[in-house]
């Protein structure tokens, strides 16, 4: 039965508002954390389960695919069952799935439980966002979004640190088991505080064709992105087949959703200018952030000799700065396009600073650009999410949040695949160029070998030491190039922000774009 569509409940106040906000934020934190925490622990998981790292990548892929299918369906779930019920049940099921992942006995069982975990977690991020907006007064929407943004931005930074520490010191299962107490607390508080504020529900037909097409193209795309690098991309027949499936499936899905009377995903939201360009800017900015957040620890661990834990410590200050500044940004009453512009300028400056790294860069030198990135992070999510939700009626916010989060997550997957592929390929090119002068006919090369042998190395050891330095320099040059490109892309993205119209003074104003 559908509940009556009464007036919007009054916002929460005082202690109730604070406790509920923390519970909702924990829901977001767990989901985002689980998207990154397993990445750094993958070699440990694969070794413990007795499988290759290539097979172990399905632990990551299975979660991403299942999550990618259910995130854009958030709007349908919440209209059918209610926002509070959908979010709370999602957290409970996610907690159970996390427990099952933690006690998995082989790779097959872990992949099955990761599929379950990804599928049930789809509504958690959009649900927490929609509920935070609902429990705060309209004039405090910026504060609500800043709370959501803090957890969304800090979790990817803490994921590698926490995953690396657990893998180095405890059984890998604890990267999932730590979700259990957090999930119980988040679900219990959310239901206790918000059950009486359930949103109106209505019976909706199930768009089976739309669901099948969505699952098909998301599976094809995510699998292609995750496996492409290891299989030489389009030189592999499986990757070509997956690419064709992703493109044709996506086109068919878009046509179906735009013409169906009761679509599972409301793509008509993209007719609104601010939602369309706000989402595009959010995707581009997050893709750059995610790519750099992946590239720096990768370079530090593989070429600079950092452990997973210390590589995480390099990035950790950016999360701290973001947490401190984001609440302040949420209270600013300025045009959100200006704040987003400052964020992209800070991102660009941070990437350009990284483009000046040297092989002997100290911990402080490595960390300074990350502090500036923290400032950018604090001004990134809140303005762009506010811009994309501008002039949307409250009942369309869950659907809009689901679609924008799905687009953001997909953009992050693209960025991860592109950045790691080009990092290796550019390094190979630089290594080829550098080794061209490393021959017996090069006086510099001969002199270097003589100096190393004078220090006690054998001729073979000396040659190996030189080649190792060439490899380090090659990956450094590749990293610097990619940092430089990301800086310029951040500057170009500013133009997208200003295509959107100025947000309405009242965040709950409704108007057609």
Protein Blocks (a to p, Z undefined) as FASTA:
>chain_A
ZZdddddddddehjllmmmmmmmmmmmmmmmmmmmmmmmmmmmmmmmnopafklmmmmmm
mmmmmmmmmmmmmmmmmmmnojklmmmmmmmmmmmmmmmmmmocbfklmmmmmmmmmmmm
mmmmmmmmmmmmmmpcfklmmmmmmmmmmmmmmmmmmmmmmmmmmmmmmcfklmmmmmmm
mmmmmmmmmmmmmmmmcccdddddddfklmmmmmmmmmmmmmmmmmmmmnopambfklmm
mmmmmmmmmmmmmmmmmmpmbdfbdfklmmpmklmmmmmmmmmmmmmmmmmmmmmmmmmm
mmnopafklmmmmmmmmmmmmmmmmmmmmmpccdfklmmmmmmmmmmmmmmmmmmccfkl
cfklmmmmmmmmmmmmmmmmmmmmmmmmgoiafklmmmmmmmmmmmmmmmmmmmmmmmmm
mmmmmmmmmmmmmmmmmcfklmklmmmmmmmmmnopafklmmmmmmmmmmmmmmmmmmmm
mmmmmmmmmmmmmmmmmmpccddfblkbccdZZ
